[in-house]
């Protein structure tokens, strides 16, 4: 599920960091649901969630910074 979300985000025009963050949030929601096919919100819902921006963006930016 997160892989499909990543692809949809990238194809939908999200930058790499945002698409990865959204995929991680979707994966987290899927992992919290005990069913084998969790009922998730539409992609736009996850794109707007604050958790999909701040923490993952900071971690992604840290990868690009010189050591």
Residue pairs with C-beta under 8 A, 6 or more apart in sequence:
1 26
1 27
1 30
1 38
1 40
2 23
2 24
2 26
2 27
2 30
3 23
5 19
5 22
5 23
5 26
5 27
5 43
5 46
6 19
6 20
6 22
6 23
8 43
9 18
9 19
9 22
9 23
9 43
9 47
10 16
10 19
12 43
14 22
14 47
16 60
17 56
17 57
17 60
17 61
18 47
18 52
18 53
18 57
20 56
20 60
21 51
21 52
21 53
21 55
21 56
21 57
21 60
22 43
22 46
22 47
22 52
24 52
24 56
25 46
25 49
25 51
25 52
26 40
26 46
29 38
29 40
29 41
29 46
30 38
30 40
33 39
33 40
46 52
